[in-house]
Amino acid sequence: MNLRQLTFPALMVLLLCAAPSSAQVDRGTITGVVMDPSGAVVPGAEVVATNLDTGVTTQGLTNNVGLYTLSNIPIGRYEVRFSMSGFKTHTRSGLTLMVAQTMRLDVSLETGQLSETVTVTAEASLLKTDTPLVATTIQSKVVTDLPLSFAGGRAIENFAYALTPAVEGNNWTSYIAGSPAFSKEVLIDGTSATAQIQGHVGESSPTMEAVQEFSVQTSGMSAEYGRTSGGVFNFALKSGTNNFHGSAFYYLRNEALNANTWMNNWRLSQSPNDPRFKRATDRQSLGGGSAGGPVIIPGLYDGRNKTFVFGAFEHYMQERMQLSQDYVSTVPIPEFLEGDFSKLLTTTVLGKDALGRDVYSGQIFDPRTMRQVNGVWVSDPFPGNIIPKARMSAVSSKIIDIYKKSYLPMIPDRLVNNSTRTQYNDPWFHQTQLTVKADHAVSINNKLTGSVIWTQRPRILADQGGVWDPLDPEKHGGPFTRARKQEVTSRAIRLANNWTLRPNVINTATFAYNRYRNPSLSTQANKGWNSYLGLDKYTSAGHFPDIQFGSAVNGIGTERIGYSAAGFYVGNTYIMGDSILWIKGRHAMKFGGNYWKQQINSHGGIDTLAFNFANTTTGIPGQSWSNRVGFGFASFFLGEVASASKNVPFDLYGRRDYVELFFQDDFKVSNRLTLNLGVRWEQAQPYREKYARWASFNPDIVNTKYNIKGALEFLSGADDSFERNKDWKEFSPRFGAAYRLTDKAILRGGYGIFFTPLGINYWSGVPYGFAPGYRGTNNVTTTGNLPRFNWDAGYPDSYRPPTKDPNTLIWGMVAMDPDSLLQSYTHNYNVSFQYEISRDFMVEATYMGNQGRRLKSGALRRNQPTRAAYEDPKLNPWAWVWDAGSAASAGAPYPYAGFSGYAGFAVMPHPHVMAVTWGPIYYVGTGRGSSAYDSFQLQLTKRLSSGIAAQASYNLSKAVGNVETAFDETWDYTAGIQDIYNLDADAKTVLPYDQTHIFKGYIQWQLPFGRGRRYLGDAPGWVNAILGGWDVTMIYRYNTGGPLGISPNVNYPGWEGSVYADWNRSVDLSRKFTGKFNPGVQNDPGNLYFDRSAFSNPTDHKLGNGRRRYEDLRGFGWSNEDIGLMKYWRFKEDFTLQFRTEFINAFNRHHFSNPNTGLANTTNFGYVTAMTGAARVIQMGLRLGW
């Protein structure tokens, strides 16, 4: 048995302790000191906390210093009773314990008889007296009542971005305290919700109706918390109670209630009948309900005070449609569909062919006549650029018939950008969510809880470009669309056992299973297109084939059609753990850990077909003007395929284990001072593929075919990995202190190191699905310059079985960094001052910092030359090199015998990769990044009293760094860092999500009219029905703009990465835009945003002297208010009916779009060209509660 196989059983035997926060983070703690009238401590006093909704009790005793701690208590409403012989019984009621809260409750007993009772009813203080934790907690009442756009289905985590200081983004990419995206942790009832991508629960979150409350923790977390570099989203689910409670609701949206955008209104003033500018079809609805109570089986079992269940269900439906407002797609004009390409032909003579004939721009040639004359290719042109109809391919004719029926140009006389597609990426979307939680008190000392979360999210995604048929009866865009159906399903199971072994020792055992399945299937799959097109002998896939028409010729091309998507992947995560809390004297010590087993199983589809048509087929290759003759659609008309491929299904099974241990001691030095001391150890085990089907480009291995370094490396077996360099010393200390200056003022601070988990932040079983040597191919490639085959004759199968050849080079090589197993980490620290203005009103000022180190990103390492080598004045990177002489003429080395490529390729570290594949090397796990975040936060919190609850926060911050995301697959190898050899320069650049000033919060106001309120409490029923029971709520946000970057218009062969623009630092970058926007003239002087002379394109293959982004050049800020108006009716005492109207973007604010920052657009560079922002949306709903 190997070390990996021994790890799990050994840890379970040695530890019995693994849950980073299961004993505390989803629950709460009540602690304090019991004293007598003289102020002396009272040892041995009994403390009993009773949950007022379930009747379940938690008991404890004060120790020899009068201290008690009741830990692992479910959140909710509580009454706490203190009793001791010789003293009156003291009862505190009106208490609400929140998630991850440590409630300080000090009590002074009065001398007397036990039978005498002193009752005090008051909420506990809002002050955090015993912890440095910086957190914002949102309770269910706030969640239920605040306005929230339910577009895409209700996602409770959206409240975190709307309300929490230092938390920005959305439920896909989020940035917590300046940390990279995909580096936070999300907990549900104390265990991680991660199924695959770290911290992403946007498609697997619990039903919003099932969440009791959630806490967003951004700094000062104890050693219980791990697997995060910036923060924790902590959700606590609702439990059933002794009384049956529930809800039923239905909300809707319709475009008839919505406003139109500013730009659409202006465009309608110019083109009143253009359907692109009408209000978009927007039909959305959300219905569901919840119910919970004790488990009662008449005559058999009465679960009151013992067994409870709660469940919630939601179903969301969305249908929205609007064509893109710009014509962004190109389809063939009617003449092209008949073989008439005369409109492509011009009178411009490009040169002469091998027979001495003039060659004209846009000319179409007959591939059947292609031949060589004196070693030079030549073809005969089609007279008049018209292909005889008799030459039309039979397969192509069937596709052309579909063009004629559904995809004719919307602007008939335009050759380019004459059609459009849907504006929305998800025109159709449904979501069904179900959450069920059960609780059972085995005894007063032993409690079980468990939950199941189930989500199903079928939707149509149209995010891959292509063309769109707006009249398609299925509303999927028709057969040519590149849309896919994505039916995500997720499952989560949680179990926990809280066992009080002794009054001062509590054990918590947990288990969690999270599953996420993400399929992508073309909307045209399984529709028999293979039979219709006569291709069923060559593929079992009923997809419409994926068809590309090659490069544009003279600026005219044809939009790609068809989509071959047919794969899916599944992420599974198993988490097992246990923790022990031991209270001794003034110490509350907790130790535990976690053992994770993570899987990602990717399945590579079916045998779909893809075809490529090229202009060279109907052109003349090998000439300087070859890219100006021929036409891909003409080649398609003839059915002459340049290259093609048949997908070879292939599966990959990735695996990673993860181990966590922690120790935390909360030491109450005195009644005023608490120290929080902890340490955590986290270890990611090497990533593996179950069947060892994984390869990596090793830059240090010699490729024997080219006699140059850089070749493939293969695993030796299923236990092998390319993550080999391990650091066993990845310990993270945690320090914190909270000092009570007065009963109303607290000074707190904390510091900790937090490791970012490696997780599985990619889509396939291994990074980029890179497994050459294990996967066969079925590709038909171009033979010289001739068409490979005519598809009327079928697909010429050319399957090649896999071979483990280290010299193999394919497009998109992937290299695992040898240090990829070393985890990124952050230094997180804060100092906070809290002051209680009143019992329900608190102000808090916080300084927070976050320093990221060893941050990972594939953009930090590339197949990139040094700056000195590329900027060498002797080098001509655009010159073609084929031997030592041509290399010397171009000022480049001749890297190896047989090299052929641009001179810029020759100075790359691995020139053979680019010369052979014309593709990148993707590096994975390069931990060379850094970031820094500093923030001052001012937050006001008012708990509900006198009919008003509110929260307001101001955040002044700066975020710099060279890493923005922890996601491992970047794909875009032309973006990112300019010079990977000078990362320190980019480490000081502001990050894209840097916003200097942010002010946000919410208000709840119960209007003081009607029964139970301040005014008109005794009014007649009809008056109350009209004027009583009204609430107003609002979420608001105001922020300054983010930094802008300038994109130059340069093309440097061999430079893998970005090129920055040149920056003239003498030019003032201050904003020149006055707000007098003229949309009719895009380069109107009034639309100018900044001085265009500040930036220019680098010249002479030099890199730019500018920056990736500019702190002093920022885009427009943002302001938004969402307002809810609710009316309540109460009947039969326990029933409440609510009618609500929510105004999303209530004041229909619109904002200027950021200026054009691309130097390629010489006309509009530096100008504001549009307005942005969603128009006001009105949602309505009914809600019944009991």
Sequence and secondary structure as in RCSB ss.txt:
>XXXX:A:sequence
MNLRQLTFPALMVLLLCAAPSSAQVDRGTITGVVMDPSGAVVPGAEVVATNLDTGVTTQGLTNNVGLYTLSNIPI
GRYEVRFSMSGFKTHTRSGLTLMVAQTMRLDVSLETGQLSETVTVTAEASLLKTDTPLVATTIQSKVVTDLPLSF
AGGRAIENFAYALTPAVEGNNWTSYIAGSPAFSKEVLIDGTSATAQIQGHVGESSPTMEAVQEFSVQTSGMSAEY
GRTSGGVFNFALKSGTNNFHGSAFYYLRNEALNANTWMNNWRLSQSPNDPRFKRATDRQSLGGGSAGGPVIIPGL
YDGRNKTFVFGAFEHYMQERMQLSQDYVSTVPIPEFLEGDFSKLLTTTVLGKDALGRDVYSGQIFDPRTMRQVNG
VWVSDPFPGNIIPKARMSAVSSKIIDIYKKSYLPMIPDRLVNNSTRTQYNDPWFHQTQLTVKADHAVSINNKLTG
SVIWTQRPRILADQGGVWDPLDPEKHGGPFTRARKQEVTSRAIRLANNWTLRPNVINTATFAYNRYRNPSLSTQA
NKGWNSYLGLDKYTSAGHFPDIQFGSAVNGIGTERIGYSAAGFYVGNTYIMGDSILWIKGRHAMKFGGNYWKQQI
NSHGGIDTLAFNFANTTTGIPGQSWSNRVGFGFASFFLGEVASASKNVPFDLYGRRDYVELFFQDDFKVSNRLTL
NLGVRWEQAQPYREKYARWASFNPDIVNTKYNIKGALEFLSGADDSFERNKDWKEFSPRFGAAYRLTDKAILRGG
YGIFFTPLGINYWSGVPYGFAPGYRGTNNVTTTGNLPRFNWDAGYPDSYRPPTKDPNTLIWGMVAMDPDSLLQSY
THNYNVSFQYEISRDFMVEATYMGNQGRRLKSGALRRNQPTRAAYEDPKLNPWAWVWDAGSAASAGAPYPYAGFS
GYAGFAVMPHPHVMAVTWGPIYYVGTGRGSSAYDSFQLQLTKRLSSGIAAQASYNLSKAVGNVETAFDETWDYTA
GIQDIYNLDADAKTVLPYDQTHIFKGYIQWQLPFGRGRRYLGDAPGWVNAILGGWDVTMIYRYNTGGPLGISPNV
NYPGWEGSVYADWNRSVDLSRKFTGKFNPGVQNDPGNLYFDRSAFSNPTDHKLGNGRRRYEDLRGFGWSNEDIGL
MKYWRFKEDFTLQFRTEFINAFNRHHFSNPNTGLANTTNFGYVTAMTGAARVIQMGLRLGW
>XXXX:A:secstr
  HHHHHHHHHHHHH    SSTTTTTSEEEEEEEE TTS B TT EEEEEETTT  EEEEE  TTSEEEEEEE S
EEEEEEEE TTB EEEEEEEEE TT EEE  EE  BS TT EEEEE    S   S   EEEEEEHHHHHHS    
TTS  TTHHHHHH TTEEE SSSEEETT  BT  EEEETTEE  SSSTT  TTT   GGGEEEEEEEEE   TT 
 S SS EEEEEE    SS EEEEEEEEE GGG    HHHHHHHHH TT GGGS  EEEEEEEEEEEEEE EETTT
EE TTTEEEEEEEEEEEEEEE B SS  B    HHHHTTB GGG  S EEEE TTS EEETT  EEEEEEEEETT
EEEEEE GGGB  GGG  HHHHHHHHHHHHH   SSTT SSS B  BS S SEEEEEEEEEEEEEEEETTEEEEE
EEEEEEEEEEE  S     TT TTSS  TT   EEEEEEEEEEEEEEEEEEETTEEEEEEEEEEEEEEE EETTT
TS HHHHTT TTT    S  EEE  S BTTB    B      EEEEEEEEEEEEEEEEETTEEEEEEEEEEEEEE
EEE     EEEE  GGGGS TTSTTGGGS  HHHHHHHTEESEEEE    EEEEEEEEEEEEEEEEEE SSSEEE
EEEEEEEEE   EETT   EEEEEEEEETTTTEEEEEEE SSTT  S     TT EEEEEEEEEEEETTEEEEEE
EEEEEE  TT SSSSSGGG  TTTS EEEE  BTTB  EEGGG     EE     TT   SSEEEE TTTTS EE
EEEEEEEEEEEEETTEEEEEEEEEEEEEEE  GGGS S   HHHHS TT  TTSEE SHHHHHHTT    STT  
EEHHHHTSSSHHHHHHH   EEEE    EEEEEEEEEEEEEEEEETTEEEEEEEEEEEEEES  B  S    TTS
S S TT HHHHHTSB TT  SEEEEEEEEEE SBSTTSSBSTT  HHHHHHHSSEEEEEEEEEE   EE  B   
  TT  S    EE TTS  S    S   TTSTT GGGB S GGGEE   TT   SS SSEEEEE   EEEEEEEE
EEEEEETTTEEEEEEEEEETTT   EE   B BTT TTTBTB   EES   EEEEEEEEE 
